[in-house]
Structure formats: C-alpha cells, structure tokens
Amino acid sequence: MAWLVFVVLSGIIVGGGLGVVTTRNVVYAALFLLVSLIGVAGFYVLLLSEFLAVVQIFIYVGAIVIVLLFGIMLTRSDEYPRIADNEQWPAAVLMGLGFFTLLGLALLTYPNLSDERNEIALPTLGNSLFTDWALPFEIASLLLLIALVGAVVLAREDKKP
Amino acid sequence: MKGLDILILTATLFSVFTALSLAVLSLIWIERKLLGRLQRRLGPTRTGPFGLLQPVADGIKLIVKEDLVPSWADKVIFWTAPLLVIVPSFMIWVTIPISRNLVVENLDLGLFVIVALLVLSILGLVLAGWGSANKYGALGSLRAAAQLVSYEVPLVLVVISVAVIAGSMDLRVISAIQMPLDTAQPILNEAHSNFSNFNHVGLPLIFIFPLGLFIFLLAGLAEVGRTPFDIYFAESEIVGGPFVEYSGAHWSVFFLAEYMNTFAVAALAGLLFLGGWYGPILPEWAWFLIKTYFFVVIIFWIRGTFPRLRIDQLMAFGWKVLMPLSLMAVIMAAIYRFYGWPAWTLTLMSLSGLIMVGFAFYLRYTRPVLRLAKKYGHRPGGKRNVR
C-alpha cells in the first residue's frame, strides 16, 4: 500500500517538475511547482512526520509560491517573451546533476537504512532543534535575514543629493 | 478502509457542509440585521419573520444569475480559483471540536493544521485576480498577497504562544486546560500524549492572556478580509478586487468561503481564549455556539464601527504594531512556561503590553487630533464652542 502511494506521489512530483521546465507560461510554471511541492508534503506524511508535512504546505504554498506569483504579477509579461531561451540552462543542468549525484552518494553510503518508520514526538523535535541543532538553525535564519536585507537594498531607490 | 467507512465519512462531511451552509446563512442574516441597527435602519424585514428568509432569497438570486466569463480570462485558472478558496475553508472544519466528542477527526497538530489551511486561501484569491485578466482584479490580487502574507506572521506567532501556554496543539487539549480540573482530566488522559506536555490553567485564557486575544482577533480579521482590513476587495476603491469578474454561483462560492472563514476565526477565538465548549447547565455544543456567535457579533460590530484602513496604514499596522507585539507575546508565554511562574504574572505582562500599545496610539493619533480640535474650537462632543 505504502509502495503504491509512493509511486503515485513520485509521479505527481516528477510531473510537476517537468511541467515547471516545459511550460511557456510563468504563472503555470509557479502552479506546477506548487503541485510538485505538495507531492513532497505527501512524502512527509508517508514517512509519518505530519509536522513537517504541514510545515511544507504552510511555508511553500502559503508563502513561497504566493511571493513568487506576487513577483511575477509585478513584472510585465512581455518582458518574458520566451521562457525556454534561458542562457543559464547548461549551468542549471550541471548543478542539478551534481546535486543528484551528491544525494545518491549520501543515500548509498548511509550506514543503516531500514524499513522502519518512527513517529517523533513534537517536544523531542523542539528540544533537539533548539539545543543540539541550535547553531544550524541560527545560521539558516541568518541566511533569511541576509536575503531580506538584500531585497531591501535592491528595492531602495538611490536618492541623489 | 471498507466501503461502509467511506460511506459514513462521506455522509459526515456532507452533513458538516450542510451545517456550515446553515451557519453562513445565519451569519448573513445577523450581519445585515446588526449593521442595519447600528446605522439606525431596520435591516431586512420583508422576507419571512424578521427578514429571516432574506439570506435564502439572496442565495437563490445568486444561483439563478448568469455566470459570465470574460473572453480574455485564463479559463483554467478562472475556474479553479474558487475551488482553491473554498476547499481549505471547508477542510478547517474537519478538525474543529464542537464539543468533547463532536469532531470529525481530531488531530494532534489541529491548531497548526487549521492555521496552515487558513493561509492557503491566499493562493485562490491571487489566482482569481490574475486569471480574470482585469486590472482591478490584478490590483486586488497584489493587495491580497501583500496583506495576507504580512498578517499571517502575527497570527502564527500568537497561535504559537497559545500552544506554548497550553503545551499542546490539540484543540481539545487547549480547550480542556482552561476548564476546572475534574472536567478536564478525562480529556487530557484521552489525548494523544505524544504531541503534548500539558499545563493545566483552569481559567479561560482571556483572563490570563488578553494580549493574545487582541492580536488573534485583529490578525484573524485581516486574514479573512473583514472590515477594517478588507482593502483587497475594497468596493469603493478597486470595485471588488479579485472577484470583480466573477458573477452568479462562482461569486457566491467566494462569498461562502469568506463567511466560513469568519465563522472559523470566531470559533477558534472561542476555543482558544474562552474555554471552548465548557459552561454550566446548557449542553456543550450550545456553549460552543454561544461563544462563537459572541465573537461573530464582535466582528460585525467592528465592521459597523470602523472605517477601512488605507493600504499603507494597513501594512504599517501589521509590521510596526502587531508584529513586535506578537513577538512579545511569544516571549512572555515562553518565560511564563519556562520558569513556571503563576498565571497572574502572564496577565500582568500581557496587560502591560496592551497598555503600552494603547498609549503609543494615544500619543501618535488621538492627542494630535485633540490638540487640533482644541485649537480650532471643537470640543470632542461634537458641538462648537461658542465664543
């Protein structure tokens, strides 16, 4: 049963990803991305981490895709005549393949892969996040802060004296 | 899952939807009557006794109206946007407990799931405005995205602080900790202990955490787009925003979703801050409805009293007032829980926060106006000084 759900979810995720890169309409691309991300949330449910699944939907659907659409709607659509003609696509392919190899290597060399799925209690999750993993957590939030400051710097008009 | 289970689940969901539709009808009637009375009118009187059938007449009118599609519209997005709005607002009700046992599916993460679903409806609004290929629609979508994304931060933070105080995200547990211990104990025992670390308070949270209620109501109003935070479909500015091209049944779907969300915010306020279904004499579901309709009336009262904010005022209020205040609320709740202080310290802390905000508002808005009024000879009562 879990296997079947996994196959269906993978189909959804891969289909969404293909949709993102093949469609010519930027808004459709954002929507396909959304489908893909919801599929990932389904994976989390399958792995018995409901909290992560809700967070995934909350962050990606409730915030990230909305902000993406916001950005798309603020730019004129005729500025993007042909989305497929992106000069950066070789670099993107390289990055994607590299990341895929890295993940595959990590998966293959990971010592104890088991079929067991464990439900983690929320207090345990919170405690480990804010004690053992406090430094990575803070680094992640610093990254977001830098992005925020960068956006403000980009958006600010230079006032000439 | 057996066939019978699926049948029962379908029947349950259908009855929930019917009950919700009835609640929405009652909300429409209350709103029209209350707004009428607030404006020294009678409100609807002709259809049925006290105008009780007015919402039904409205519904019939909406359904038989022609459903227009603008020729430039993106058909797929235009038709899916109402679904993306109504489905989350309906799914919220799956996990809201009407009474101790009356809930479709109680979730350990109930509160968090509800907030996540409440936030999902932004997507439908944004797509509705974009898909209808209308300038007012697009403006409304942009406003909706900006407003809802900014107000979701205080909403989440205040929900987090309530979860910290209660030590759980299970809505039944959060209600139970506000009841006397002998009523609460069976519910607490029954609850899934995996996601909780209870803290029994014994008083409705409105008494120990009024700041939380203040932030929750304001951010909730903004999140469902009620006046004074309804700038994204402000009729007098952008003629309906994302819904400008919708008509007939599809428009009524948006309308239904908005009222369902309003009802959900009121119900959540009752569950989180007034002790949920607990009360003397009357049955549990009756107390739930009483508390919910209490907040519904407050929401409509606010609508009848305050003018709509301007967009810059709205964003400034969200980021400069509600955001720091909700961060303060989280810190207060965390301090209270971490040091295990008695409940009245939290009351004191949140009251001082509220007073601070009130004083800041007085300094910024009320005092300059009063000074001007004095200078030009107006007394606050509205009569002119006769010299």
Interface residues (C-beta under 8 A of the other chain):
Chain A: V27 L31 L34 E50 F51 V54 I57 F58 V61 G62 A63 V65 I66 V67 L69 F70 M73 L74 E119 A121 L122 P123
Chain B: D74 I77 L107 D108 L109 F112 V113 V115 A116 V119 L120 I122 L123 V126 L127 W130 A138 S141 L142 A145 A146 L148 V149 E152 M169 N194 F195 S196 N197
